[in-house]
Structures are given as structure tokens and as C-alpha cells.
Amino acid sequence: MENYEETCADFTIDVPEYFNFGYDVVDAWAKKDRNRLAMIWIDQHGEEKKFTFRDMANLSNQAANILLKYDICKGDRVLILLPRVPEWWIFVTALIKLGAVYCPCPTLLTPKDLKYRVNAGKFKMVITNLEHSWKIDEICKECPTLKYRFLADGEQEGWASFPYELMYPAPVLHHTVSLPVKKKTRATDPMLIYFTSGTTGEPKMVLHDQAHPLGHIVTAKYWQDLTKHDVHFTFSDTGWAKCGWGKIFGQWICGAAVFVHDIHGKFSATELLPLMEKYEVTTFCAPPTVYRMLILADLKKYDLRELRHCTSAGEPLNPEVIRIWQEGTGLTIREGYGQSETVCAIATFPCLEPKLGSMGRPSPGWHVEIHDEEGHPLGAYEEGRIAISLDPRPVGLIVEYLDNPEANAESFQNGFYYTGDRAYFDDDGYYWFVGRTDDVIKSSGYRIGPFEVESALMEHPAVKECAVVGSPDLIRGMIVKAFVILNEGFESSDVLVKELQRHVKKTTAPYKYPRAIEFVDDLPKTISGKIKRKELKMLEMERYENNHNHNHDQDD
């Protein structure tokens, strides 16, 4: 993309009637260039494996034959609970080839989490490994639709075994999965279910169709700037939509190799940076939390000369992090915005001059507006709801929330999809994230987005992590309240509270400063690491009501 306006004006993604990522991308590359590298995989012990597209085509065909033996057919739903192991990619590609619907889940999920998901999604099979099989054993009797338990890495009573089946392959379709044209998948057929990591309530099921990978052309080719010569590293667990953004779809459509680091438990910057140096990673994408860890290292100690392009998504990025990364690597982190429901919908594309703190401009093929509560478009600098036009419907957008008419009715209105996030755009058409719709704080007539306050607090050396919410107040309705985790070497005190308040007043608009600051040891988070502001808001509400009732009792 050399010219943003020209690209957007002419942009279309050709979605054929029949499309299947397994056949039309993985197998197509395997036929076109049998030696093209698809994946470099390494674990924390230094074991390394490399896979060409031909390897992936053949291995996924083997896996598809085995799944057919266990009655996994078109439309059947399969939950995958695997860490960053090659089998994840093999089974995902196999299931897509079969026209089955797969659902990736994080290995951090508990048996209770998994029971909800298996029953809500009516899954027929779970594919996992020995390490996590106990979770499924614990719940399988309470999951009536679950017919098959499948192990990717070993043998166990009551479980089908991938290694065993590879030793004794099924005679049917042994060499290839070659389904008749009439059985191939339509682009509109279901392919993928994500469970959203909502801050409240049970997770919702996001359904994507077989055309969804094509939507990630925007993510990979335009935002991540990928070509077939790149080695791309997205830091993400296999259980999240971010994996679809950066570890398979758009990257393999572009013919790039994906770099996979199989991390278990916590990682350190000193572990990641040498690998990026050794394997000559050319493009990198990570959430802000990872960048915040990486900038604590001496970046200039590492030879990252092959690294040419850096991106970030998942939550807004603090300008201070962008500045330090740029000083250490010479590269600007380019932000992207989207959800489990979308591909990259807004981004700072390579041809755009970055504005630190801005998400960038709408992706080609995505017509984005800012609306008020009644659905009317707003002008520059007017904060409102992010609205994505359905005319035409962008390729890669959620089909629907499964079995959830209320969520569909709330999100799809008047020809638009509402993301649930708030933002504004400036005179140059750059979009600026404000916060989730239910996170915005109204105080003394002002609307205050928690991110701006959090971003200002994070620039103070005492602050390790923070979360900002609205706290009920008799005079102002709401005040800004910050929960702060301190860095080592700092202690909570009234003096530090005043210092942090002054710092925020200087860094952002004075009315946004936190009138209350509470020092805490940890913050409530979703399993994907996002702060549960809703829990903190409820805590503040309970405290306010208890205090109000106590004062009222005294008055009586």
C-alpha cells in the first residue's frame, strides 16, 4: 500500500462461491513451491522443527483421514485445547478441509470453563494433550454432545490417539483428502467459533465463515506489511483470536513463514529477544503488555537488523512505550484495532505517518463511522460509538453471535455493526480509542476514557500497573478512581498519591486526574489478561452503598 486513499478507493477482496483455506492456500502453496517454508517452531528447551507448506499439506491430510475415521464430518464442532505445538496447525488445517467447525481455547481454562464451552457450543470432539486431558475427563460425563476425546501427543484409556493412528493409518483416503466438488466448502459455510473473553457474564460465541481467512489479507499484507520473503512472529497463545490474526491465515495467504515459540508459563525479554535475533525475524506483532516487558531490556544489545516492521494490537499502546522501542530499535510500533469479531479494522498502515497514541485509519474495505447513542454520525473530535458499515459487509466480519439473539440485536443495528468501543477521529481521519462503552466515566459533565488516565499514570516510575474506573460520588456523580500496583522500591503514602495526581494533571487534561488512588497488590483480570474494570466498578459501588447506608443509619 503506497497510497492510502487510492488503495481504499479501489480495494476489493474477491470471495469465490467455494473457498477453503486448507485446499486453496496450504495445498496451493504446497503445489506451487514444494520447499516453501511455512513454520519455524522452537520450544523453551531449544528443540527446533521446520515445516514446509508441503509438510503441512500432507500432515493435515493424514489428520483429516483420522478424523473421518472418528466420524468428524462437515458441520461437526471440535474444540481444540492445545498449546503452541505444531499439531495445533495440523488439526486446524485438517478440520477446515473437512468443513468441520473448530474452536480454539486457551490451555489456561479450568474444567468449569471448558464444561460451559463444550455444552454451549455442542461440541462433538475435544482435541488436547496429556497435560490437559484431566480437565476433560473431569467434565465429560456432564457433556452429552461430547462423543470423542482425542489426544495429540500420547495414549490414554478412553481417548483416541494421534501418534497411535499415525502408526496404523486408516485405509480410506490414505494418500490425500480429495473430496468431490459438491462436498467442498462454500465461502459462507461455518468454519470457526471464538468465545469472547468478556468482562461480564458468560462468554459469547463468535461465528466466522470459511471466507474469514481472506479478510486477514488486510491484517497481514497491508498492516503487517508481509511478503512471501518474511519470517513473521506474532506473540500470542493459540487459544485467542490474535493467533488467527498473526500465526496462520493472512501470513500463509501471503506465503510468509510463521515463527512459533512454544512458551509454557512466564517468559522473559531475555528469552524472546535472542530468538528474534537468531531466527532473523523480519516482522513482529505483540500486545502492549509484551512490549512493556521488552523495553525493560537493553534493546541495543541484540542484533535485530533483520527486523523491519513492528505492530501491536489487543489494547491501546502507551506513547511512552512506542518512544522507548523506537529509541532501542529504530522502528515505530504501528497500532491496529479489531476484535475477535473482526480482522484488522483500523490501523496505522506503513504508508501513513504515525500519530503516537492513535489507532490509525480504517482498513481498506472497512467503512468506519463514529455514531451517537441514536445511531447518527458524528463529526471530528466528537466522541461516540465505533460503527462498521454493513454496506458492503466487510470480509472477515463476524457472521453472528451463536444462540444469542440479544447480543445480535444489540450489535447489529441500522445497517451497522457496533463494536462496543468508543473513539473519535481527528481532522486527518485518524481514530483515537477512548474505551469500552461501559468503561467510560462521566464526571462533572465530562466523559473520561480510562485509557488516557492509565496511560498517564504508567509514565510515572512508581507505577507498575494500574486500572481506572468511575467511583460514585455525591457531588460529581462519578469521580475518577485509580487502582495502582507499585514498582519495587516505592511505598504507598499520601505524598505519593499527591505526586501521582500532579503527574496526571500535567500529562493529560487536568479534569481527568484521579481524585482517588488506591494501592493494591494485584488487579482482577480475564484469562486473556485484560483488566476486569467491571469488577472494580462493582466494588466501588458496594463500598459507596455501604458507606451511604451507614451514614443514613447514624442520621436516624
N, C-alpha and C positions, 0 to 999 in steps of 0.2 A: 504494500500500500504506500504509494509515493505521494498521492494527493487525497486527503480525507474526503473532501466534498465530491470529487469525481468518482471515487470508489463507491461511496454511499449512493450516488445517483444511479449508477449502472449495476449495482450489486444484485445478484440473484443466486440462489442455490438450486440447482436442478435436482428435484426429487423424483426419481422414476417411480412407476407404479409398483415395481418389485425392487426391494433393496434388502440386502443382508450383509452386515458388517463382516461377518466371518468369511463368506464367499467373495464378496465384492471388494474387500480391502485386504484382509490377511492372505487369502488364497490368491488373489490377483497379484500381490507383490511377490508371492512365492513363485508364481509362473513367470513373471516379468524379469525378476532378478533373484535367482535361487540363493545367492550368497549375501543378500542384503541383510544387515544386522537389525534385529527387531528389539533386542533387550540385552542389557548387561546387568546381571544380578550378582550381588555380593552380600554375605551375611556379616555379622559382627565378629566372627572368628576368622574372617579373611577368605572363606571359601567363595569361589567365583564360578559362575556359569554364564555362557553366552548362547543366545538363541537367534537363529536367522528366522525370517518370515516363513521359510520352507519348514524349519523345525516346528514352528507354531502351527502351521497348516496341518502337518502330519500328526502332531501330538493331539491337536484338538479333534481331528478326525477319529483317532483312537478313542479319545474320551467320549465323543458323541456316540460311537458304536456301543460302548459300555453302558452309557446312559439309556440308549434304546433298549438294551437287554433288561434294564430295570424299569421299563415301561414309562420313560420320560418322553413325552410326545409334545407336539405343537400345542402351546397354550398352557401346559402344566407349569406350576410355580415351584421354583427351587431356591432355597435360602443358602447363601454361601457365607460361612463363618471361618475365614482363613486369613492368616497374617500375610505379610508381603512375600509370599513364596511363589515360584513360577506356576505352580498348579492353579493359582487363582486365575491367571490369564488364560491358561489352557482350558479350564472349565467354563469360564465366561464365554470364550470364543465358541466352545462346543455347544453350549446351551443356546447361544444366538443362532448358530447354524441349524439347530433343531427347531427353532421357533418357540422354544420354551421361554418363560419369563423368569429372569433371575433377580435376586435381591441380595446385594452385598450388605453385610453387617459388621460393625467393629467387634474385634475379639474381646473388648473390654465389657461387653454386655453380660449381664447376670442371667441366671436361669429364668428369673421373673421377667426380665426384659424380653428374653427370647420366646418365652411362652406367649406373651402378649402378641409378639410379631407373627409367630407361626399360626396362631389361631385367627388373628385379624386378617392375615393375608391368605389363609387356607393353603399353606404350603404342603406339597406332596413329598418333598425330599429336603434333607439338610445335608450339605457337604461341609465337613470340618476336618480337624486333625485330632490326633490322640490327646494333645494338651487340653483341648476344649470339649472333648466328647462327653465328659461327665455332665456338662450343663444340659446337653440334650437328653442323656439318659435320665436325668432327674425330672424332666418335664414331659417326656414322650407319651406317657400314659394319659396325660391330660390334653393331648393334642390329637383330636380324632382324624384330621386330614393327613397327618404325617405317616406315610406308608414306608418310607425308606430312609435309613441313616447311612451315610456314605463317608468313609474315611479316605482322605487324600494321601496319607503317609504311613499306614500300618494296618494291622489286622486286630480285630476285637470281636468278641461274641455279640451277635445281634446286629453287626454292621457289615455292609458291603465294603470291599477294599480295593482301592485303585491299584496299588502295587500287585496284589494277587491277580486282578483281572488282566493286567498287562502281561502277566506270565502265561495266562490262559485266555487269549483273546476270543471274543465272540466270532463265530464263523460268518455271521451276517455282515455284509458291507465291510469286510475286514480291511480292505485297502483304502477305501475312500467313502466319504459320505456324499453320495451323488443322488440327491432327491429329484424326482421329476419336477418339471417347471410348475405344474399346478399345485405342488406342495411347498414351493418356495414362499418366503415371507413377503407379504405386501409391506410397503413402507409404513402403512398405517396400522399394522399389527402390533400388539403389545410386546415389549422387549424387556423392560426394566422397571423395578419398583424401588424407590428410596423411601426410607422412613425419615421424616424430618425430625431434627433434634430440637423440638420446640421448647420454649422456656416455661410453658404451662401446658397442662393436660397431657393426654397420651399422644404419642407421635402420630402424624398423619401419613398416609401412603400416597406418594407422588408417583404417578404412572407416566412413563415415557414410551414412545413407539420406536419401531425399527429405524425411522429416519433421524432419531435423536443424535446418533454419532455424526451425521452430516452437519448438524448445527454447530458442532465443535470445530468445523473448518474456521469459523470466526475466532474461536478461542486460540487455536494452535497456529494457524497460518498468519493471522493478522495481529493478534495481541502478543502471542509468544514469539512471533516472527520466525517460525520454524520452516526449514527446508529439509530435503532428504539427506543433507550432509550433517545434520545436527545430532548431538547427544543431549537429550533433554532430561532434566532432573526436577520433578515435582515432589516436594516433601509432603506426603500425605499417607494416611492409613488407607488400606483397601476398602474399608467399610463406609467411606464417605463419598459424596458426590465429587469432591475435589479430586479423587482418583480418576473419575471419568473425565474431568477437566484436563488432567495433566499426565496420566500414566497409560493411556490406551487409545482413545478414539481419534481425536484430532491429530495426535502425534503420529499414529500409524497411517492415517489417511495421507499425511504429508510425507510418509516414508522415513521419518526420523527414528532413531533408536531411543528407547527409554532406559534411563539408568534407575535401578531399583536397589535401595539399601534396606535390607531386612533387619530392622531395628526392633528389639524387644526391650521394654522398659524405657528408662530415660536415656536421652542421648546428650552428648556434649558437643560444643562447637569444635573442640579439638579433634573430635571423631569425624565430623562431617567435612570440614574444610580440606584435610589431606586427601580424602577420597575424590572430591571435586577436582583437586589438583592432579591426582594420579590418573584418573579416567578422562581427563580433559573435557569436562562438562562444558558445553557451549551456551546452553540456556538454562535458567534456573527459576523456579517458582516455589514460593513458600508463604505460609501465613505470617502475619506480623510478629506473632509470639516467637517464631523461629528466628526471624531477622533480629529481634531484640536480643536473643541469646548470642547470635553470631557476631554482632558488633562489639560484644564484650571481649572477643579475642583480638589479637594483633593481626588484622587482616593483611597487612603488608608482608607478613612472614611467609605467606602462601603464594605460590606461583599460579595465579588464576588468569594468565594471559589469554587462554582459550575462551574464557567466559566473556560473552559479548552482549548478553541481554538478560535482564532480571525483571521478574514480575511478582506481584503479590495480590492475594485475594483472601476472602474469608471474613475479614473485618477491616475497618478503615486503618490505615497506617499512619503512625505519628510522623510529622515532618522531620522531627529530630532524628529519627531512625534513618530516614531517607538521606539526610545530610551526612551522617556518620558513615553509612555504607558507601556513599559516593566518594567521600574522602579516602576511604580504605581501598576501594576497587576501581574508582573512576567511572562507575556505572550508576545510572539513575534507576531506582526501582519504579516500575510503571504499574500503577494500580489497575485492577479490574474489578468489576462488580457483577454479581449474579447470585443465584441461589441453587438449591437442589432442584428447584422447579425450572431453571433456565440453563442456558450456556452463558458465555460471557456477554452480557447485555450492554455494559458501559465500560469503557476502558481508556487509558492513556496509551494510544497506539504509537508505534515507533515514529510515525510521521508528524505527530503532534508535539508541540512544546509542552513539557510537563509543568503543571502548577502544583506545587507541593501541598498535599492535603486534599486535592481534588481527585475524584474517581476518573475524570476524563470526559469523553463524549460518547454518545450512543453508538453501538456497534453497527456496521453495515447490515441492513436487513431488519434492524430493530428500530421502530419508531417509538420514541420515549417522550412522554409529556409529564408535567407536574400538575396535579389536579387538587382543587379544594375538596372539602368534605362532600359537596354536592356533585362532584364529577366535572366541574368547569375548569378548563385550562387556565393556568396562572402564568404570569409574566416573569421576567428576570428578577432574581433576588427574592421572589415570593415563595416561601416555604410551603410544601404540600406533599401529597402522596405521589410516589413513583407509579406511573401508569404506562403500561406497554400496550400499544395498539394491536388489535387482532385483525386488522385490515391493511395488508395481508398478515396472516398469522405467521410469526417468525419460526423458522425451522429450529427445532430443539426445545421449544417451549413445552411445558407440562401438558399432557392430554387432559388429565383431570385428577382430582383427589379421589381415590377409590373409596367407594361406600361412604361418602361424606358430602351429602348434598348441601349442608350448611356451609362448609368451607368453600365449595364451588360457587355457591350463591354470593358469598362474601367477596371472593377474589375475582370472579368474572362478572363484570357489570358494564352495560352500555358499550359493548364492543372493545372493552379494555380488560387487561389482566392487571390487578393491583397487587404489588409485591408485599405490601405490609410495611414498607420502609418509607421514610420521609427524607426529602432532599430539596435543593433549589439549584437553579442554574444561573450562571452569570452572563454578562453581555457577550462573551465569546462562545457561549454554548457549552461551557464546562459545567459538569454536575458536581455538587458538593453534598456529601452524606450528612444527614442530621441525626438520624436514629430510627429505631423501630417505632412504629406508630404508637404503641402502648408504652414506650420508654420516654417519650418527650415530656419534659417538665414544664408546667405552666405556673409561673411565679410572678406575682405583681403585674400581671398583664403581659409578661414576656413568655415566649416559648423557647425553652432552653434544651438543646440536644446534649445528652450526657457525654457523647464522644468528645466534644470540644473541651469540656471541663476535664475529662480524664486525660486527654492529650496534653493539656497544660500542666496538670499535676505530674504526669510522667516525666516531664522535662526537669523536675526538681530532683537533685541527687538523693534525697531521703526516701523517695517513693519507688518501691519495687513493683507494686501492682495496685490497682485501685478500681473501684466501681462507684458510679454516681447515679443517684436516684432522687426522686422527689419525696420529701418528707412533709407530712401535714403540718400546717402552721395556722394558728388562729387569725393572724393579721393578714398574711400574704396568700393564704390558701395553700400554697406549697413553698417550701424552700429547697435549695439545692443541698443535698447531703452526700458527703463522700466517705466511703469506707476505704481505708488505706492500709496496705501492708508495707511495713518499713524495710528498707535495706539494712544489712548488718552494719553496726556502728552508729545507728540512730535510735534514739529512745523517744517514746511518746511524751509530750508535755504541752502545756498551754502555749508556751513560747513557740514551739514548732507549729502548732495549729495556726497561730497568727502569721508565722512566716510563710506557710503554705497558702494561706488566704491572700496575702500580699502578692505572692508569686503569681497566682492565678489572675488577680486583678491586673497585673502588668502584662500578662501573656495573652489574655483574651479580654473580651468586653467585661468591664467591671461588674455589671449586673449578674454575670454568670458565676461569680465566685461562690464556693461552698460555704454557706453560713454555719453549717455544722460539719465537723470532721470526727469520725470515729476510727481509732486504730484497732485493727483486727489481725489475727494470725493467719486466717485463710478466707476465701470467698466461695460461695456456692456456685458450682459450675455444672453445665450439661456434660454428658460423656464425651462430647467433641471439644470440650474446653471453653465453650462460650459461657460468659458470666450470666447467672440466673438473676437478673435485676428484679424480676417479678418477686422472687423470694425476699429480697431485701426490702422492696416496697411494702410487701405484706407485713414484714417485721416492724417497719416504721409505723404502719397503720395500727397494728396491735398495740404498740407502745403508746401511741397517741391516744387511742381509745381508753386504754387502761389508766393513763395519766388523767385524762379528761373525766373519767368516771370517779377516780379517786378524789379529784378536786371537787366534783359535784357532791360526793358523799359528805365531804367536810363542810360544804356550804349548808347542806341540810342540817 
